[in-house]
Amino acid sequence: MKPGRLIAKAVLALAGFLAVFPLVWTALNALKNNVDIITRVPKVIFTPTLANISYILGRDSVLTGLYNSAVACGAAVLIGIVLGLPAAYAVARYPNRFAGDIQFFVLSLRFLPPVAVAIPLMVIWLQIGLYDTLPALIVTYSLLTISVIMWLAIPAFQGVPKEIEEAAFVDGYGAYSVFWRIALPVAARSLVGAIAFSFVLVWNEFLIALMLSSSNAKT
């Protein structure tokens, strides 16, 4: 094996270890009792217990927050898929003089810090009576998922060979059929990554959820 390839694999292995180790350690601590957690020398061998998990899941506030998070994030990602993927395909396959501006606008939405949009959105939802509701969170999160899915899906669709789509048009497929039966399956791997990334993004969003909810829609 070439030295460069060996070094690359070693770096990837180290990066994977650094990414996975905190998750594994957190999971192990969740199975420890208090005495095992606070020891100076971390214990690797211990008697596992589910008391901590039972305590957390037994609290109504935690279950309500998980439910609200799942509903808000799931609905926002679904909206992002329904609206973002066709828009990304249109920009990638039917370019016009506004295509560059659209891509820049979509990308510029990620430039804004959350605090810059959280307060105006809170005022808007208060004025129309939707503050501290799941619909408000879903619509707000959808703005994030649509932009992220479009941003990541445009290059994915641009990577689909045009010859395949042209052959489909020759066989009598319409634009919608080509998008649904050709472009989506070919770009599926990249699109799954984009969808997963958008879900993690809105699931981890803290400031917007904090500003737009107080009790009923608390995540």
N, C-alpha and C positions, 0 to 999 in steps of 0.2 A: 504494500500500500504506500502511495506517495506521501511524503511528510506533510504537504499542504492539506491533503484530504484527511490525514490523521488528526492534524490540528483542528480542522473544521469540525470533525466529529467530536473531538474532546470539548471544544467550545460549546457545541450544541448540547452535549451531555451535561456540562456544567450549568448552562442556562436552564435546561429542563429540570435539573435537580433544584436549583434556586427557586424555580417557579412552583414546583410541586411540594417541596419540603414544608413551607408554612402551612399548606392545606393539610398535609398528613399530620403535622404536629398539633394543629388545632383539633383535628378529629381525635387524636390520641388523648389530648387533655380533656375533651368532652366525655371520655369514658373513664376518667380518673376521679377518685374522691378528693376532697379538699386537702387531706393530709399528703397525698401523693403529688398534688399540684404545687404546693408551696415548699417542697423540699429543695435544699440548696443544690444537691446533685440530681438532675432530672432522672426520673425512673423510666426505664424502657420496659421492664418487666413488672407488671402490676396486675391486680385483680380488677377486671373491667366492671363497670357499673353503669346502668342506664338511668340513675337517679337524676343526673343533671338534665338529660334530655327530657325526661318525664316532667321535671319541674318547669322547664321552659315551655314545652308544648301544652302544659296544663293551664297556662295563663291565657285568659280570653283575649287580652290585648295583643299578644303575640300572634295568635291564630287569626285574629281580625286583620292585623297588619299584613300577614302573609297572604291572606285572601285578597285584600285590596291591591297589594303589589302584583299578585298574579293576574288579576283581572285587568288592571290598568296597563301593565306591560304587555300582556298577551293581546289585548285589543289594539293597543298602539302599534305593535309589530304587525298585526294583521292588516291594519289600515295602511301601514307603510308598504306592505307587500302589494296590496291591491292598487294603490296609487303610485308608489315609487317605481315598481318594476316596469309597468307600461311606459311611464314617463322617461325612465332611463333608456329603454329600448328605442323610443322615438327620437331621443337626442342622439343616440349612438348610430342609428340606421337612417335617419332622415334629417341630416344636418342642414341648417340654414344660417342666415347671418346672425340669428339670436342664440345659436347653440352655445357658443363660447360664453355669452353673457349668462345664460341659464346655468351652465356649469360653475361659473364663478359665483353666482348668487347662492347656489346650493352649498358650495364650499364655504362661502363667507358666513353662513349661518353658524358654522362651527367656530368662527373666530370670536363670536360674542361670548363674554363670560356669563355664567348663569345669573349672577346678581343683576346684570344689566337688563335682563328680561323678566326676572322673577317678580319684581315689584310692580312693573306695569301690568303684567298678567294678573297679579293678585287684585289690582284695582279694577281691571276689566271684569273679572269673575265676580267681584263683590257688587259691582254696579248692575250686572244682569242676573244676580241671585244664584249663581252656580258655584260660589266659593265653598270649599270643603265638600265637594262632591266628586264622585268617580268620573262623570262625564268631563268635568274640567281637567282632571288629570289626564284622561285619555286623549283629549284634543291637544293638550299641551305636549304630551309625550309624542303624539303623532307628528308634530312639527319636527321633532328630533329624528324619529325613525324614517320619515319620508326623505329627509335630506341625507341621512347617512346611507340608506339603502340606494338612493339614486347615485350618490357619490361613488359608492363601491361597485354598483351594478353597471354603470356606463362602460368602464374599461372591460368588464366581463363580457358584455354584449359586443363590444368592438373586437374582442378576440374570437368571436364566432366566425368561421370562414364564410365569406359572402357567397362562395360557389354553392354551398349547401342550400342557402336560402334561394338563390337564383334557380337552382334545380327544382326546388319545391314550387316556386312560382310557375315554372314551365309545366309542372305536373298539374297545375290548376288550383293550387292553394292560394287563399287570400292572405292579406297582411296579418289578420288576427290568427289564422291557422298557422302561419309560419312562426309567429311569435310564440304561440302556445305549444306547438308540436315540434318545432325545430330549435328555436333560440333558447327557450327555457331548459329543455333537457341537456343541450350541449354545454350551456353555462351553469349547470346546476351546482357543481362543486363550489364555484366562486360565489354563487348566490346564497348557498347555505351558510358560508362564512360571513357574508354581509348581513344576513338575517340574524345569525347568532350574535354577531358583534353589536347590532342595534339593540337586541334584547338585553344584553349585558349592560350596554350603555344606559338605557333607561332604568334598568333594575338598580344600578348603582347610583342613579341620580338622587342626591340628598337635598340640596338647597331648594330646588323647585318644589319637591314634595313637601318640604318643611314649610315653605311660604304659602303653598296653595291648600294646605289641609291643617286642621286643628284637632278634630276628634272623629267625625263620621268617615272621612276618607283617609285617615292617617295610615301610612304605610310603614 
